[in-house]
Amino acid sequence: MWVTFNYIVWLLYLIVALIGITRETKKRVIQSMMWGRLLYFLIIISQAVISIRSISRHPGYTIGAAIITFVAIVLFEVVLGKKQDGTRFDADSLVLIFFIIAGALGQTLINF
C-alpha cells in the first residue's frame, strides 16, 4: 500500500514540477510551489515508512534514496524560486526532472 502511494505521489510531484516549470505567470508558479510542498511532505512520510521497513535489507540503497529525495526537494524549491524571479535556466529544470525520476527509481531499488 505504501509503495503504491509513494509511486503515485512521485508521479504527481513530477507533473506539478513540469507544470510549474512551464507556466509563465508568477501566480501559477506559486500555485505549483504550494502543491509541490504538499506532495513532497507526503513523499517524505511515505518514504520514511518504507525506509523503516527496508533499512535492514538495503541500508545503502535506503540512505541513497533519502539523499536523492532531499536533493530533489531542494532543487524543486530552487528551480521554481528562480522561475518566480525570472532567472531560470533550462539546465536547472533538466537536473530537477532527473532527480525526481531518480528518486522514484531509488524507491524501486529499496523495494526489491
ABEGO torsion letter per residue (X at the ends): XAAAAAAAAAAAAAAAAAAAAABABAAAAAAAAAAAAAAAAAAAAAAAAAAAAAAAABAAAAAAAAAAAAAAAAAAAAAAAAAAAGABBAAAAAAAAAAAAAAAAAAAAAAX
